[in-house]
Amino acid sequence: MTKKQRAELVRAELSKLYPEVPIPLDHSDPFTLTVAVALSAQTTDKKVNQVTPYLFEVAGTPEKMAQLEVAEIKELIKEIGLSNTKAKNLKAMAELLLRKYNGIIPQTYEELEELPGVGHKTASVVMSQAFGFPAFPVDTHIHRLMTQWKLTSGKNVVETERDAKKLWKKEHWNDLHLQIIFYGREYSPARGKKDKDFITAMLFDPK
């Protein structure tokens, strides 16, 4: 089976498994999505979704977030990893949005990646999930599974993203990156049993 054939088989199986692909992080607009994605670094989506309802009630807009002290933001997100750094970034992000973008989340990678706490992956998620631009954000699940499926020899997420974009058409990117994440969590966790991982078995141990 060629790499391209493996890629198409993966896409077909994931489309059957996850015909609907809900966005994992709870949000109500581009700002709250950007905040949620920034908070999710080295933290589970589940934990972020537990913390953000009250955070967004208190500081669900750049104006309200900027009015808080860093210590107040930290108190609201203290259950999330790296809360001290993330609290500083959220306040600085809100202030920059107000100063430069009238409180509106910008719609280019360059402008998003200028925001404190927003790297390329976060920018890709926002471009994809908030604005519908074709993007392929690569997290550790995607990097691990694409390596496992021999769809990339990428040494890092940047190379894996490049390979993913070559293998699949643009119109599939936004769904596929989420489908791979869902599959990784359900069928092929980084730790624990992998006996449910039928896609790997199908690719390399066909009956």
C-alpha positions as YAML, in Angstrom:
chain: A
units: angstrom
residues:
- id: 1
  name: MET
  ca: [0.00, 0.00, 0.00]
- id: 2
  name: THR
  ca: [1.45, 3.39, -0.96]
- id: 3
  name: LYS
  ca: [1.53, 6.32, 1.44]
- id: 4
  name: LYS
  ca: [-1.24, 8.01, -0.56]
- id: 5
  name: GLN
  ca: [-3.40, 4.87, -0.35]
- id: 6
  name: ARG
  ca: [-2.82, 4.66, 3.40]
- id: 7
  name: ALA
  ca: [-3.81, 8.30, 3.74]
- id: 8
  name: GLU
  ca: [-7.06, 7.76, 1.83]
- id: 9
  name: LEU
  ca: [-7.90, 4.66, 3.85]
- id: 10
  name: VAL
  ca: [-7.33, 6.62, 7.08]
- id: 11
  name: ARG
  ca: [-9.55, 9.44, 5.88]
- id: 12
  name: ALA
  ca: [-12.33, 7.07, 4.80]
- id: 13
  name: GLU
  ca: [-12.32, 5.20, 8.12]
- id: 14
  name: LEU
  ca: [-12.24, 8.40, 10.18]
- id: 15
  name: SER
  ca: [-15.13, 9.86, 8.16]
- id: 16
  name: LYS
  ca: [-17.21, 6.77, 8.95]
- id: 17
  name: LEU
  ca: [-16.31, 6.91, 12.64]
- id: 18
  name: TYR
  ca: [-16.77, 10.66, 13.08]
- id: 19
  name: PRO
  ca: [-19.19, 12.02, 10.46]
- id: 20
  name: GLU
  ca: [-19.82, 14.96, 12.79]
- id: 21
  name: VAL
  ca: [-16.81, 16.74, 14.25]
- id: 22
  name: PRO
  ca: [-17.76, 19.05, 17.12]
- id: 23
  name: ILE
  ca: [-15.17, 21.53, 18.34]
- id: 24
  name: PRO
  ca: [-13.80, 20.08, 21.62]
- id: 25
  name: LEU
  ca: [-13.31, 23.40, 23.43]
- id: 26
  name: ASP
  ca: [-16.43, 25.22, 24.63]
- id: 27
  name: HIS
  ca: [-16.62, 28.82, 23.39]
- id: 28
  name: SER
  ca: [-19.09, 31.39, 22.10]
- id: 29
  name: ASP
  ca: [-17.01, 33.55, 19.74]
- id: 30
  name: PRO
  ca: [-13.48, 33.93, 18.31]
- id: 31
  name: PHE
  ca: [-12.16, 35.61, 21.48]
- id: 32
  name: THR
  ca: [-13.35, 32.89, 23.87]
- id: 33
  name: LEU
  ca: [-12.07, 30.21, 21.45]
- id: 34
  name: THR
  ca: [-8.64, 31.87, 21.31]
- id: 35
  name: VAL
  ca: [-8.52, 32.02, 25.10]
- id: 36
  name: ALA
  ca: [-9.62, 28.38, 25.44]
- id: 37
  name: VAL
  ca: [-7.04, 27.14, 22.93]
- id: 38
  name: ALA
  ca: [-4.27, 29.17, 24.60]
- id: 39
  name: LEU
  ca: [-5.26, 27.64, 27.96]
- id: 40
  name: SER
  ca: [-5.26, 24.10, 26.53]
- id: 41
  name: ALA
  ca: [-1.47, 23.95, 26.05]
- id: 42
  name: GLN
  ca: [-0.20, 21.08, 28.24]
- id: 43
  name: THR
  ca: [-3.70, 20.75, 29.72]
- id: 44
  name: THR
  ca: [-6.63, 18.54, 28.72]
- id: 45
  name: ASP
  ca: [-9.62, 20.00, 26.88]
- id: 46
  name: LYS
  ca: [-11.81, 18.53, 29.63]
- id: 47
  name: LYS
  ca: [-10.04, 20.57, 32.32]
- id: 48
  name: VAL
  ca: [-10.21, 23.72, 30.18]
- id: 49
  name: ASN
  ca: [-13.96, 23.23, 29.71]
- id: 50
  name: GLN
  ca: [-14.38, 22.91, 33.48]
- id: 51
  name: VAL
  ca: [-12.56, 26.18, 34.13]
- id: 52
  name: THR
  ca: [-13.73, 28.46, 31.31]
- id: 53
  name: PRO
  ca: [-17.46, 28.86, 32.12]
- id: 54
  name: TYR
  ca: [-16.76, 31.04, 35.14]
- id: 55
  name: LEU
  ca: [-13.74, 32.69, 33.48]
- id: 56
  name: PHE
  ca: [-15.92, 33.72, 30.53]
- id: 57
  name: GLU
  ca: [-18.69, 34.88, 32.85]
- id: 58
  name: VAL
  ca: [-16.23, 37.25, 34.50]
- id: 59
  name: ALA
  ca: [-13.94, 38.03, 31.55]
- id: 60
  name: GLY
  ca: [-15.56, 36.87, 28.33]
- id: 61
  name: THR
  ca: [-14.48, 39.93, 26.32]
- id: 62
  name: PRO
  ca: [-11.10, 41.62, 25.79]
- id: 63
  name: GLU
  ca: [-12.44, 44.68, 27.65]
- id: 64
  name: LYS
  ca: [-13.33, 42.67, 30.76]
- id: 65
  name: MET
  ca: [-10.15, 40.57, 30.63]
- id: 66
  name: ALA
  ca: [-7.95, 43.67, 30.36]
- id: 67
  name: GLN
  ca: [-9.60, 45.20, 33.43]
- id: 68
  name: LEU
  ca: [-8.53, 42.30, 35.64]
- id: 69
  name: GLU
  ca: [-5.17, 42.10, 37.40]
- id: 70
  name: VAL
  ca: [-2.91, 39.20, 36.47]
- id: 71
  name: ALA
  ca: [-3.41, 37.77, 39.99]
- id: 72
  name: GLU
  ca: [-7.19, 37.82, 39.50]
- id: 73
  name: ILE
  ca: [-6.92, 35.98, 36.17]
- id: 74
  name: LYS
  ca: [-4.55, 33.47, 37.75]
- id: 75
  name: GLU
  ca: [-7.07, 32.80, 40.52]
- id: 76
  name: LEU
  ca: [-9.73, 32.08, 37.89]
- id: 77
  name: ILE
  ca: [-7.52, 29.59, 36.00]
- id: 78
  name: LYS
  ca: [-5.45, 28.20, 38.89]
- id: 79
  name: GLU
  ca: [-6.48, 24.59, 38.17]
- id: 80
  name: ILE
  ca: [-4.86, 24.79, 34.72]
- id: 81
  name: GLY
  ca: [-1.19, 24.02, 34.18]
- id: 82
  name: LEU
  ca: [1.21, 26.98, 33.76]
- id: 83
  name: SER
  ca: [-1.50, 29.26, 35.16]
- id: 84
  name: ASN
  ca: [0.95, 32.02, 36.09]
- id: 85
  name: THR
  ca: [2.33, 32.39, 32.56]
- id: 86
  name: LYS
  ca: [-1.09, 31.93, 30.98]
- id: 87
  name: ALA
  ca: [-2.65, 34.61, 33.20]
- id: 88
  name: LYS
  ca: [0.03, 37.13, 32.15]
- id: 89
  name: ASN
  ca: [-0.50, 36.20, 28.49]
- id: 90
  name: LEU
  ca: [-4.30, 36.54, 28.69]
- id: 91
  name: LYS
  ca: [-4.09, 40.04, 30.13]
- id: 92
  name: ALA
  ca: [-1.43, 41.10, 27.60]
- id: 93
  name: MET
  ca: [-3.44, 39.52, 24.76]
- id: 94
  name: ALA
  ca: [-6.58, 41.43, 25.77]
- id: 95
  name: GLU
  ca: [-4.67, 44.70, 26.03]
- id: 96
  name: LEU
  ca: [-3.07, 44.23, 22.60]
- id: 97
  name: LEU
  ca: [-6.44, 43.34, 21.02]
- id: 98
  name: LEU
  ca: [-7.93, 46.56, 22.39]
- id: 99
  name: ARG
  ca: [-4.94, 48.69, 21.45]
- id: 100
  name: LYS
  ca: [-4.39, 47.38, 17.95]
- id: 101
  name: TYR
  ca: [-7.56, 45.58, 16.76]
- id: 102
  name: ASN
  ca: [-10.48, 47.33, 18.49]
- id: 103
  name: GLY
  ca: [-10.99, 44.22, 20.60]
- id: 104
  name: ILE
  ca: [-11.55, 41.96, 17.56]
- id: 105
  name: ILE
  ca: [-9.59, 38.76, 16.95]
- id: 106
  name: PRO
  ca: [-7.65, 39.22, 13.68]
- id: 107
  name: GLN
  ca: [-7.99, 36.76, 10.81]
- id: 108
  name: THR
  ca: [-4.41, 36.22, 9.62]
- id: 109
  name: TYR
  ca: [-1.71, 33.90, 10.95]
- id: 110
  name: GLU
  ca: [0.78, 36.74, 11.23]
- id: 111
  name: GLU
  ca: [-1.52, 38.89, 13.36]
- id: 112
  name: LEU
  ca: [-2.73, 36.00, 15.50]
- id: 113
  name: GLU
  ca: [0.82, 34.85, 16.22]
- id: 114
  name: GLU
  ca: [1.66, 38.35, 17.46]
- id: 115
  name: LEU
  ca: [-0.80, 37.87, 20.32]
- id: 116
  name: PRO
  ca: [0.81, 36.86, 23.63]
- id: 117
  name: GLY
  ca: [0.36, 33.14, 24.28]
- id: 118
  name: VAL
  ca: [-0.64, 32.37, 20.69]
- id: 119
  name: GLY
  ca: [1.75, 30.16, 18.73]
- id: 120
  name: HIS
  ca: [1.32, 28.61, 15.31]
- id: 121
  name: LYS
  ca: [-0.84, 25.71, 16.51]
- id: 122
  name: THR
  ca: [-3.23, 28.00, 18.42]
- id: 123
  name: ALA
  ca: [-3.41, 30.33, 15.42]
- id: 124
  name: SER
  ca: [-4.19, 27.37, 13.14]
- id: 125
  name: VAL
  ca: [-7.00, 26.19, 15.43]
- id: 126
  name: VAL
  ca: [-8.52, 29.69, 15.50]
- id: 127
  name: MET
  ca: [-8.20, 30.11, 11.72]
- id: 128
  name: SER
  ca: [-9.86, 26.72, 11.20]
- id: 129
  name: GLN
  ca: [-12.51, 26.60, 13.92]
- id: 130
  name: ALA
  ca: [-13.43, 30.26, 14.33]
- id: 131
  name: PHE
  ca: [-13.11, 31.47, 10.75]
- id: 132
  name: GLY
  ca: [-13.36, 28.34, 8.58]
- id: 133
  name: PHE
  ca: [-10.01, 28.77, 6.81]
- id: 134
  name: PRO
  ca: [-8.38, 25.48, 5.74]
- id: 135
  name: ALA
  ca: [-5.79, 24.65, 8.40]
- id: 136
  name: PHE
  ca: [-4.19, 21.54, 9.84]
- id: 137
  name: PRO
  ca: [-3.17, 22.19, 13.46]
- id: 138
  name: VAL
  ca: [-0.93, 19.35, 14.62]
- id: 139
  name: ASP
  ca: [-0.92, 18.31, 18.27]
- id: 140
  name: THR
  ca: [0.86, 15.40, 19.93]
- id: 141
  name: HIS
  ca: [-1.98, 12.94, 19.06]
- id: 142
  name: ILE
  ca: [-1.75, 13.82, 15.36]
- id: 143
  name: HIS
  ca: [2.05, 13.77, 15.30]
- id: 144
  name: ARG
  ca: [2.14, 10.39, 17.04]
- id: 145
  name: LEU
  ca: [-0.58, 8.75, 14.91]
- id: 146
  name: MET
  ca: [0.71, 10.05, 11.58]
- id: 147
  name: THR
  ca: [4.14, 8.66, 12.51]
- id: 148
  name: GLN
  ca: [2.53, 5.37, 13.58]
- id: 149
  name: TRP
  ca: [0.62, 5.19, 10.27]
- id: 150
  name: LYS
  ca: [3.86, 5.97, 8.39]
- id: 151
  name: LEU
  ca: [2.30, 9.07, 6.84]
- id: 152
  name: THR
  ca: [5.15, 11.28, 8.02]
- id: 153
  name: SER
  ca: [8.76, 10.92, 9.01]
- id: 154
  name: GLY
  ca: [8.54, 14.39, 10.52]
- id: 155
  name: LYS
  ca: [10.82, 14.97, 13.48]
- id: 156
  name: ASN
  ca: [8.48, 17.65, 14.80]
- id: 157
  name: VAL
  ca: [4.94, 18.99, 14.43]
- id: 158
  name: VAL
  ca: [6.00, 21.53, 11.77]
- id: 159
  name: GLU
  ca: [7.18, 18.77, 9.42]
- id: 160
  name: THR
  ca: [4.14, 16.63, 10.23]
- id: 161
  name: GLU
  ca: [1.82, 19.54, 9.38]
- id: 162
  name: ARG
  ca: [3.61, 19.99, 6.06]
- id: 163
  name: ASP
  ca: [3.23, 16.28, 5.24]
- id: 164
  name: ALA
  ca: [-0.47, 16.23, 6.22]
- id: 165
  name: LYS
  ca: [-1.18, 19.15, 3.91]
- id: 166
  name: LYS
  ca: [0.49, 17.33, 1.01]
- id: 167
  name: LEU
  ca: [-1.42, 14.08, 1.62]
- id: 168
  name: TRP
  ca: [-4.98, 15.38, 1.96]
- id: 169
  name: LYS
  ca: [-7.00, 17.94, 0.03]
- id: 170
  name: LYS
  ca: [-7.62, 21.33, 1.62]
- id: 171
  name: GLU
  ca: [-11.34, 20.74, 1.93]
- id: 172
  name: HIS
  ca: [-10.66, 17.82, 4.30]
- id: 173
  name: TRP
  ca: [-8.15, 19.51, 6.61]
- id: 174
  name: ASN
  ca: [-10.53, 21.11, 9.11]
- id: 175
  name: ASP
  ca: [-12.45, 17.90, 9.79]
- id: 176
  name: LEU
  ca: [-9.49, 15.55, 9.57]
- id: 177
  name: HIS
  ca: [-7.32, 17.16, 12.21]
- id: 178
  name: LEU
  ca: [-10.19, 16.85, 14.70]
- id: 179
  name: GLN
  ca: [-11.07, 13.30, 13.60]
- id: 180
  name: ILE
  ca: [-7.48, 12.17, 14.19]
- id: 181
  name: ILE
  ca: [-7.51, 13.75, 17.66]
- id: 182
  name: PHE
  ca: [-10.81, 12.04, 18.54]
- id: 183
  name: TYR
  ca: [-9.47, 8.71, 17.22]
- id: 184
  name: GLY
  ca: [-6.26, 9.03, 19.21]
- id: 185
  name: ARG
  ca: [-8.12, 9.68, 22.45]
- id: 186
  name: GLU
  ca: [-10.60, 6.86, 21.93]
- id: 187
  name: TYR
  ca: [-8.63, 4.12, 20.18]
- id: 188
  name: SER
  ca: [-4.92, 4.79, 20.56]
- id: 189
  name: PRO
  ca: [-4.02, 6.66, 23.74]
- id: 190
  name: ALA
  ca: [-0.37, 7.52, 24.27]
- id: 191
  name: ARG
  ca: [-0.36, 5.36, 27.39]
- id: 192
  name: GLY
  ca: [-2.36, 2.23, 28.07]
- id: 193
  name: LYS
  ca: [-3.89, -0.40, 25.82]
- id: 194
  name: LYS
  ca: [-3.68, 0.06, 22.09]
- id: 195
  name: ASP
  ca: [-5.55, -3.13, 21.15]
- id: 196
  name: LYS
  ca: [-8.51, -1.04, 19.92]
- id: 197
  name: ASP
  ca: [-6.36, 0.73, 17.31]
- id: 198
  name: PHE
  ca: [-7.94, -0.95, 14.29]
- id: 199
  name: ILE
  ca: [-6.64, 1.58, 11.73]
- id: 200
  name: THR
  ca: [-3.01, 0.68, 12.44]
- id: 201
  name: ALA
  ca: [-3.96, -3.01, 12.24]
- id: 202
  name: MET
  ca: [-5.80, -2.43, 8.97]
- id: 203
  name: LEU
  ca: [-2.83, -0.61, 7.43]
- id: 204
  name: PHE
  ca: [-0.07, -3.00, 8.46]
- id: 205
  name: ASP
  ca: [-1.71, -6.28, 9.43]
- id: 206
  name: PRO
  ca: [-4.53, -6.75, 6.89]
- id: 207
  name: LYS
  ca: [-6.46, -9.97, 7.38]
...
